[in-house]
Amino acid sequence: MPDTVTNSPAETETAGEGLGKRLQPGDMVLLIGELGAGKTTFVRGVARGAGSAAPVASPTFQLVRVYPGRVQLAHVDLYRVEHSAELADLGLDELADQGAVVIEWGNRLEVPGATLVEIKHLGGDRRLIRTKRDLRH
């Protein structure tokens, strides 16, 4: 996926939807971006592209939300995770066995073969979405 500049939350969701349409079970996507960069907005589109009509909300306090669809999507938020032992408790491998996994604050993990997506706030509603490693499908 080439670098994309979006000019509204709807465009950010549409960019995520394109990625979601290509997701397969076992795929992991690591999202990187500062607080307020638009990671959850992007995941709304990913979920829609993966075939889910469920409302997407930030899992900051719940850590993991799972959305059914063509591909089950686990939405993980590591913002409040401070210790690596907590990561083991999340069961990321099991979640990937059941579907695809999108992880906000993914820079806290090293997952070989994962797609890395960086979202940068450019001011106002503008975002730069840069895919550093892409899905291989």
Backbone as a printed PyTorch tensor [residue, N CA C, xyz], in Angstrom:
tensor([[[  0.8570,  -1.1740,   0.0000],
         [  0.0000,   0.0000,   0.0000],
         [  0.9010,   1.2330,   0.0000]],

        [[  0.7350,   2.1090,  -0.9500],
         [  1.5750,   3.3110,  -0.9960],
         [  1.1900,   4.2690,   0.1310]],

        [[  2.0790,   5.2240,   0.4100],
         [  1.7590,   6.2570,   1.3930],
         [  0.4730,   6.9500,   0.9680]],

        [[ -0.3700,   7.2540,   1.9390],
         [ -1.6470,   7.8830,   1.6680],
         [ -1.8080,   9.0760,   2.5970]],

        [[ -2.2490,  10.2010,   2.0640],
         [ -2.6200,  11.3490,   2.8850],
         [ -4.1360,  11.4290,   2.8560]],

        [[ -4.7260,  11.4330,   4.0630],
         [ -6.1730,  11.5650,   4.1640],
         [ -6.5000,  12.9420,   4.7190]],

        [[ -7.6780,  13.4310,   4.3500],
         [ -8.0780,  14.7870,   4.7420],
         [ -9.2780,  14.8330,   5.6670]],

        [[ -9.7690,  13.6660,   6.0870],
         [-10.9250,  13.6070,   6.9740],
         [-10.9480,  12.2440,   7.6590]],

        [[-11.6830,  12.1330,   8.7740],
         [-11.8320,  10.8230,   9.3990],
         [-12.4240,   9.7860,   8.4320]],

        [[-13.3730,  10.2050,   7.5850],
         [-13.9740,   9.2700,   6.6290],
         [-12.9200,   8.7290,   5.6630]],

        [[-12.0080,   9.5800,   5.2090],
         [-10.9390,   9.1180,   4.3160],
         [ -9.9750,   8.1850,   5.0430]],

        [[ -9.7210,   8.4420,   6.3280],
         [ -8.8530,   7.5630,   7.1150],
         [ -9.5140,   6.1940,   7.2510]],

        [[-10.8260,   6.1760,   7.4980],
         [-11.5520,   4.9060,   7.5640],
         [-11.4870,   4.1720,   6.2250]],

        [[-11.6480,   4.8960,   5.1370],
         [-11.5970,   4.2700,   3.8080],
         [-10.2320,   3.6420,   3.5550]],

        [[ -9.1610,   4.2990,   3.9950],
         [ -7.8180,   3.7220,   3.8530],
         [ -7.7220,   2.4220,   4.6470]],

        [[ -8.2830,   2.4120,   5.8450],
         [ -8.2890,   1.1940,   6.6500],
         [ -9.1190,   0.0970,   6.0190]],

        [[-10.2230,   0.4710,   5.3860],
         [-11.0920,  -0.5100,   4.7460],
         [-10.3460,  -1.2770,   3.6540]],

        [[ -9.5060,  -0.5700,   2.9030],
         [ -8.7200,  -1.2380,   1.8670],
         [ -7.8330,  -2.3250,   2.4470]],

        [[ -7.2110,  -2.0380,   3.5850],
         [ -6.3910,  -3.0450,   4.2450],
         [ -7.2590,  -4.1830,   4.7590]],

        [[ -8.3900,  -3.8470,   5.3620],
         [ -9.2850,  -4.8680,   5.9130],
         [ -9.7780,  -5.8530,   4.8690]],

        [[ -9.9990,  -5.4000,   3.6470],
         [-10.4660,  -6.2860,   2.5720],
         [ -9.4320,  -7.3500,   2.2200]],

        [[ -8.1590,  -7.0800,   2.5220],
         [ -7.0940,  -8.0370,   2.1910],
         [ -6.7090,  -8.9320,   3.3620]],

        [[ -7.2650,  -8.6700,   4.5500],
         [ -6.8920,  -9.4600,   5.7180],
         [ -7.3000, -10.9230,   5.5860]],

        [[ -6.4430, -11.7690,   6.0830],
         [ -6.6870, -13.2120,   6.1300],
         [ -6.4430, -13.6830,   7.5580]],

        [[ -7.0090, -14.8210,   7.9380],
         [ -6.7140, -15.3620,   9.2640],
         [ -5.2000, -15.5030,   9.4540]],

        [[ -4.7310, -15.1230,  10.6150],
         [ -3.3090, -15.2000,  10.9260],
         [ -2.5470, -13.9110,  10.6880]],

        [[ -3.1510, -12.9620,   9.9710],
         [ -2.4760, -11.6840,   9.7140],
         [ -2.4100, -10.8610,  10.9940]],

        [[ -1.2700, -10.1860,  11.1830],
         [ -1.1170,  -9.2510,  12.2900],
         [ -0.7060,  -7.9030,  11.7240]],

        [[ -1.3610,  -6.8530,  12.2090],
         [ -1.0810,  -5.4840,  11.7910],
         [ -0.7090,  -4.6970,  13.0380]],

        [[  0.4700,  -4.0870,  13.0080],
         [  0.9340,  -3.2510,  14.1120],
         [  0.7400,  -1.7920,  13.7230]],

        [[ -0.0430,  -1.0670,  14.4960],
         [ -0.2930,   0.3540,  14.2330],
         [  0.5690,   1.1990,  15.1450]],

        [[  1.2090,   2.1930,  14.5470],
         [  2.0670,   3.1130,  15.2840],
         [  1.5590,   4.5260,  15.0240]],

        [[  1.4870,   5.3200,  16.0600],
         [  1.0760,   6.7160,  15.9190],
         [  0.8490,   7.3160,  17.2820]],

        [[  1.0810,   8.6140,  17.3890],
         [  0.9150,   9.2940,  18.6700],
         [ -0.5490,   9.2740,  19.0990]],

        [[ -0.7980,   9.6270,  20.3290],
         [ -2.1430,   9.7390,  20.8550],
         [ -2.9310,  10.7090,  19.9750]],

        [[ -4.0890,  10.3110,  19.5210],
         [ -4.9160,  11.1580,  18.6730],
         [ -4.5630,  11.1310,  17.2010]],

        [[ -3.6780,  10.2240,  16.7980],
         [ -3.2570,  10.1630,  15.3950],
         [ -4.3450,   9.6200,  14.4710]],

        [[ -5.2820,   8.8630,  15.0180],
         [ -6.3420,   8.3110,  14.1780],
         [ -6.2950,   6.7970,  14.0630]],

        [[ -5.6150,   6.1380,  14.9950],
         [ -5.4820,   4.6790,  14.9310],
         [ -6.8390,   3.9840,  15.0300]],

        [[ -7.6710,   4.3910,  15.9780],
         [ -8.9760,   3.7390,  16.1270],
         [ -9.8730,   4.0480,  14.9330]],

        [[ -9.7910,   5.2510,  14.4100],
         [-10.5520,   5.6010,  13.2040],
         [-10.1410,   4.6940,  12.0530]],

        [[ -8.8430,   4.4750,  11.8900],
         [ -8.3250,   3.5780,  10.8570],
         [ -8.8720,   2.1630,  11.0690]],

        [[ -8.8970,   1.7040,  12.3240],
         [ -9.3790,   0.3500,  12.6250],
         [-10.8650,   0.2170,  12.3150]],

        [[-11.6460,   1.2800,  12.4550],
         [-13.0670,   1.2250,  12.0600],
         [-13.1790,   0.7920,  10.6020]],

        [[-12.3220,   1.3680,   9.7670],
         [-12.3280,   0.9930,   8.3580],
         [-11.8140,  -0.4160,   8.1410]],

        [[-10.7800,  -0.8090,   8.8840],
         [-10.2430,  -2.1770,   8.7680],
         [-11.3440,  -3.1830,   9.0870]],

        [[-12.0800,  -2.9330,  10.1690],
         [-13.1600,  -3.8410,  10.5680],
         [-14.2240,  -3.9290,   9.4700]],

        [[-14.6010,  -2.7830,   8.9190],
         [-15.5950,  -2.7700,   7.8420],
         [-15.0930,  -3.5740,   6.6450]],

        [[-13.8110,  -3.3870,   6.2970],
         [-13.2300,  -4.1400,   5.1820],
         [-13.1440,  -5.6310,   5.4490]],

        [[-13.0270,  -6.0040,   6.7330],
         [-12.9770,  -7.4180,   7.1090],
         [-14.3800,  -8.0160,   7.2140]],

        [[-15.3970,  -7.1930,   6.9440],
         [-16.7640,  -7.6940,   6.8970],
         [-17.5440,  -7.5460,   8.1820]],

        [[-17.0960,  -6.7020,   9.0960],
         [-17.8100,  -6.5260,  10.3560],
         [-18.6580,  -5.2610,  10.3160]],

        [[-19.8800,  -5.3900,  10.7940],
         [-20.7650,  -4.2360,  10.9270],
         [-20.8020,  -3.7510,  12.3690]],

        [[-20.0290,  -4.3930,  13.2480],
         [-20.0260,  -4.0400,  14.6710],
         [-19.4220,  -2.6550,  14.8730]],

        [[-19.9360,  -1.9030,  15.8460],
         [-19.3430,  -0.5930,  16.1430],
         [-17.9570,  -0.7600,  16.7670]],

        [[-16.9840,  -0.0510,  16.2470],
         [-15.5990,  -0.1520,  16.7330],
         [-15.3440,   0.9720,  17.7270]],

        [[-14.8250,   0.5970,  18.8820],
         [-14.4620,   1.5640,  19.9110],
         [-13.0470,   1.2550,  20.3670]],

        [[-12.3830,   2.2360,  20.9100],
         [-11.0290,   2.0310,  21.4010],
         [-11.0330,   1.0110,  22.5340]],

        [[-10.1620,   0.0030,  22.4630],
         [-10.0990,  -0.9900,  23.5290],
         [ -9.1080,  -0.6230,  24.6350]],

        [[ -8.8100,   0.6700,  24.8250],
         [ -7.7970,   1.0920,  25.7830],
         [ -8.0070,   0.4850,  27.1700]],

        [[ -9.2310,   0.4810,  27.6620],
         [ -9.4750,  -0.0180,  29.0120],
         [ -9.8160,  -1.5040,  29.0280]],

        [[-10.1920,  -2.0480,  27.8930],
         [-10.5610,  -3.4580,  27.7960],
         [ -9.3980,  -4.2800,  27.2320]],

        [[ -8.4340,  -3.6560,  26.6160],
         [ -7.2550,  -4.2330,  25.9590],
         [ -7.5640,  -4.9430,  24.6570]],

        [[ -8.6140,  -5.7750,  24.6040],
         [ -8.9280,  -6.5120,  23.3810],
         [-10.4290,  -6.4520,  23.1300]],

        [[-10.7870,  -6.1300,  21.8950],
         [-12.1800,  -6.2370,  21.4320],
         [-12.1530,  -7.1310,  20.1930]],

        [[-13.1360,  -7.9830,  20.0630],
         [-13.1970,  -8.9060,  18.9320],
         [-14.4530,  -8.6020,  18.1320]],

        [[-14.2740,  -8.4700,  16.8090],
         [-15.3740,  -8.1550,  15.9020],
         [-15.5480,  -9.3010,  14.9090]],

        [[-16.7750,  -9.8580,  14.8090],
         [-17.0200, -10.9210,  13.8310],
         [-17.1000, -10.3330,  12.4310]],

        [[-16.8200, -11.1590,  11.4350],
         [-16.9070, -10.7280,  10.0440],
         [-16.4160, -11.8200,   9.1280]],

        [[-16.1700, -11.4850,   7.8780],
         [-15.5890, -12.4330,   6.9220],
         [-14.3380, -13.0340,   7.5350]],

        [[-13.5550, -12.1930,   8.1690],
         [-12.4040, -12.5930,   8.9700],
         [-12.6370, -11.9860,  10.3480]],

        [[-12.6040, -12.8190,  11.4000],
         [-12.7150, -12.2660,  12.7490],
         [-11.5630, -11.3040,  12.9730]],

        [[-11.8550, -10.1370,  13.5400],
         [-10.8330,  -9.1360,  13.7830],
         [-10.7000,  -8.8810,  15.2820]],

        [[ -9.4970,  -9.1120,  15.8100],
         [ -9.2040,  -8.7620,  17.1960],
         [ -8.5020,  -7.4120,  17.1810]],

        [[ -9.0420,  -6.4670,  17.9330],
         [ -8.5100,  -5.0990,  18.0210],
         [ -7.8830,  -4.9640,  19.3950]],

        [[ -6.5750,  -4.8120,  19.4350],
         [ -5.8150,  -4.7990,  20.6810],
         [ -5.2050,  -3.4130,  20.8740]],

        [[ -5.2040,  -2.9360,  22.1080],
         [ -4.6040,  -1.6410,  22.4240],
         [ -3.5900,  -1.8480,  23.5470]],

        [[ -2.3290,  -1.5550,  23.2630],
         [ -1.2610,  -1.7720,  24.2390],
         [ -0.8900,  -0.5060,  25.0070]],

        [[ -1.6790,   0.5570,  24.8720],
         [ -1.3280,   1.8310,  25.4940],
         [ -1.0960,   1.6970,  26.9970]],

        [[ -1.9170,   0.9320,  27.6760],
         [ -1.8190,   0.8080,  29.1250],
         [ -0.9860,  -0.3930,  29.5780]],

        [[ -0.4610,  -1.1700,  28.6390],
         [  0.3430,  -2.3480,  28.9930],
         [  1.7630,  -1.8910,  29.2980]],

        [[  2.2330,  -2.1890,  30.4910],
         [  3.5480,  -1.7270,  30.9200],
         [  4.5850,  -2.8350,  31.0150]],

        [[  4.1530,  -4.0830,  31.1870],
         [  5.1010,  -5.1770,  31.4050],
         [  4.8910,  -6.2740,  30.3680]],

        [[  5.9730,  -6.8840,  29.9270],
         [  5.8790,  -7.9250,  28.9090],
         [  5.0330,  -9.1040,  29.3710]],

        [[  4.9570,  -9.3520,  30.6750],
         [  4.1200, -10.4370,  31.1850],
         [  2.6530, -10.2050,  30.8220]],

        [[  2.2280,  -8.9380,  30.7980],
         [  0.8480,  -8.6220,  30.4210],
         [  0.5920,  -8.9750,  28.9600]],

        [[  1.6090,  -8.8540,  28.1120],
         [  1.4540,  -9.2000,  26.6990],
         [  1.1710, -10.6880,  26.5450]],

        [[  1.8550, -11.5120,  27.3300],
         [  1.6390, -12.9540,  27.2600],
         [  0.1980, -13.2970,  27.6200]],

        [[ -0.3710, -12.5480,  28.5540],
         [ -1.7420, -12.8030,  28.9940],
         [ -2.7860, -12.4630,  27.9330]],

        [[ -2.4160, -11.6760,  26.9370],
         [ -3.3750, -11.2750,  25.9000],
         [ -3.7070, -12.4110,  24.9370]],

        [[ -2.8160, -13.3950,  24.7950],
         [ -3.0810, -14.5210,  23.9010],
         [ -3.0840, -14.1310,  22.4340]],

        [[ -2.1120, -13.3370,  22.0100],
         [ -2.0820, -12.8630,  20.6180],
         [ -2.0030, -14.0050,  19.6170]],

        [[ -1.2420, -15.0500,  19.9220],
         [ -1.1460, -16.1880,  18.9970],
         [ -2.5050, -16.8580,  18.8230]],

        [[ -3.2270, -17.0250,  19.9100],
         [ -4.5500, -17.6360,  19.8330],
         [ -5.5100, -16.7620,  19.0410]],

        [[ -5.4370, -15.4550,  19.2650],
         [ -6.2890, -14.5440,  18.5050],
         [ -5.9770, -14.6220,  17.0140]],

        [[ -4.6910, -14.7210,  16.6650],
         [ -4.2920, -14.8270,  15.2550],
         [ -4.7440, -16.1520,  14.6610]],

        [[ -4.8120, -17.2050,  15.4660],
         [ -5.3110, -18.4930,  14.9710],
         [ -6.7930, -18.4060,  14.6140]],

        [[ -7.5200, -17.5070,  15.2740],
         [ -8.9620, -17.3760,  15.0630],
         [ -9.3210, -16.3470,  13.9950]],

        [[ -8.3610, -15.4990,  13.6140],
         [ -8.6390, -14.4540,  12.6330],
         [ -7.4500, -13.5340,  12.5020]],

        [[ -7.7120, -12.2850,  12.1700],
         [ -6.6480, -11.2890,  12.0340],
         [ -6.5910, -10.4520,  13.3140]],

        [[ -5.4240,  -9.8300,  13.5490],
         [ -5.2180,  -9.0360,  14.7540],
         [ -4.6400,  -7.6820,  14.3540]],

        [[ -5.2450,  -6.6070,  14.8490],
         [ -4.7320,  -5.2540,  14.6610],
         [ -4.3720,  -4.7220,  16.0440]],

        [[ -3.1310,  -4.2410,  16.1940],
         [ -2.6300,  -3.8460,  17.4990],
         [ -2.2400,  -2.3750,  17.4970]],

        [[ -2.9850,  -1.5620,  18.2690],
         [ -2.6060,  -0.1620,  18.4580],
         [ -1.4310,  -0.1020,  19.4220]],

        [[ -0.5280,   0.8570,  19.2070],
         [  0.7260,   0.9780,  19.9580],
         [  1.5810,  -0.2590,  19.6820]],

        [[  1.5480,  -0.7250,  18.4420],
         [  2.2610,  -1.9240,  18.0290],
         [  3.7720,  -1.8110,  18.0920]],

        [[  4.2890,  -0.6020,  18.2640],
         [  5.7400,  -0.4390,  18.3910],
         [  6.2540,  -1.0580,  19.6890]],

        [[  5.3580,  -1.4930,  20.5590],
         [  5.7640,  -2.1470,  21.8090],
         [  6.0020,  -3.6440,  21.6140]],

        [[  5.8070,  -4.1170,  20.3860],
         [  5.9740,  -5.5350,  20.0750],
         [  6.9110,  -5.7170,  18.8980]],

        [[  7.5360,  -6.8760,  18.8330],
         [  8.2740,  -7.2830,  17.6350],
         [  7.5970,  -8.5570,  17.1590]],

        [[  6.8970,  -8.4760,  16.0370],
         [  6.1760,  -9.6160,  15.4950],
         [  6.6860,  -9.8560,  14.0820]],

        [[  7.5380, -10.8870,  13.9020],
         [  8.0520, -11.1760,  12.5630],
         [  6.9020, -11.4010,  11.5730]],

        [[  7.0080, -10.7760,  10.4130],
         [  6.0090, -10.9490,   9.3660],
         [  4.7820, -10.0750,   9.5040]],

        [[  4.6900,  -9.2830,  10.5600],
         [  3.5210,  -8.4160,  10.7440],
         [  3.5900,  -7.2360,   9.7760]],

        [[  2.4290,  -6.7350,   9.4100],
         [  2.3370,  -5.5080,   8.6350],
         [  2.4650,  -4.3430,   9.6090]],

        [[  3.2800,  -3.3840,   9.2660],
         [  3.5080,  -2.2220,  10.1210],
         [  2.9040,  -1.0010,   9.4360]],

        [[  1.9730,  -0.3390,  10.1210],
         [  1.3090,   0.8400,   9.5700],
         [  1.5290,   1.9950,  10.5330]],

        [[  2.1160,   3.0760,  10.0170],
         [  2.3530,   4.2660,  10.8290],
         [  1.3730,   5.3560,  10.4010]],

        [[  0.7290,   5.9730,  11.3880],
         [ -0.2160,   7.0590,  11.1220],
         [  0.3390,   8.3220,  11.7810]],

        [[  0.5370,   9.3420,  10.9620],
         [  1.0760,  10.6130,  11.4660],
         [  0.0220,  11.7000,  11.3120]],

        [[ -0.1310,  12.4820,  12.3680],
         [ -1.0500,  13.6180,  12.3730],
         [ -0.3600,  14.7680,  11.6630]],

        [[ -0.9840,  15.2960,  10.6180],
         [ -0.3860,  16.3830,   9.8370],
         [ -1.0230,  17.7360,  10.1460]],

        [[ -1.9100,  17.7740,  11.1350],
         [ -2.6160,  19.0050,  11.4560],
         [ -4.0440,  18.9430,  10.9640]],

        [[ -4.9600,  19.4650,  11.7550],
         [ -6.3790,  19.3960,  11.4000],
         [ -6.8030,  17.9450,  11.2780]],

        [[ -7.5240,  17.6500,  10.2160],
         [ -7.9860,  16.2710,   9.9760],
         [ -7.0560,  15.5010,   9.0440]],

        [[ -5.9250,  16.0870,   8.6660],
         [ -5.0130,  15.4380,   7.7200],
         [ -4.1320,  14.4120,   8.4370]],

        [[ -3.9820,  13.2460,   7.7860],
         [ -3.1510,  12.1700,   8.3040],
         [ -2.3040,  11.6060,   7.1710]],

        [[ -1.0880,  11.1980,   7.5210],
         [ -0.2350,  10.4460,   6.6070],
         [ -0.2690,   9.0030,   7.0860]],

        [[ -0.6530,   8.1110,   6.2020],
         [ -0.6900,   6.6840,   6.5270],
         [  0.3860,   6.0070,   5.6980]],

        [[  1.3580,   5.4590,   6.3980],
         [  2.5200,   4.8510,   5.7500],
         [  2.5960,   3.3790,   6.1560]],

        [[  2.5530,   2.5200,   5.1530],
         [  2.6950,   1.0840,   5.4070],
         [  4.1570,   0.7260,   5.2030]],

        [[  4.7780,   0.2360,   6.2610],
         [  6.1960,  -0.0740,   6.2090],
         [  6.4770,  -1.4980,   5.7780]],

        [[  5.5610,  -2.3910,   6.0970],
         [  5.6110,  -3.7590,   5.5840],
         [  4.1990,  -4.0930,   5.2100]],

        [[  3.9990,  -4.6760,   4.0570],
         [  2.6530,  -4.8930,   3.5550],
         [  2.2560,  -6.3540,   3.6400]],

        [[  0.9400,  -6.5970,   3.6400],
         [  0.4310,  -7.9590,   3.5820],
         [  0.9360,  -8.6230,   2.3130]],

        [[  1.2280,  -9.8640,   2.3840],
         [  1.8260, -10.5890,   1.2540],
         [  0.7930, -11.3630,   0.4310]],

        [[ -0.4700, -10.9660,   0.4700],
         [ -1.5140, -11.7290,  -0.2450],
         [ -1.7130, -11.1760,  -1.6320]]])
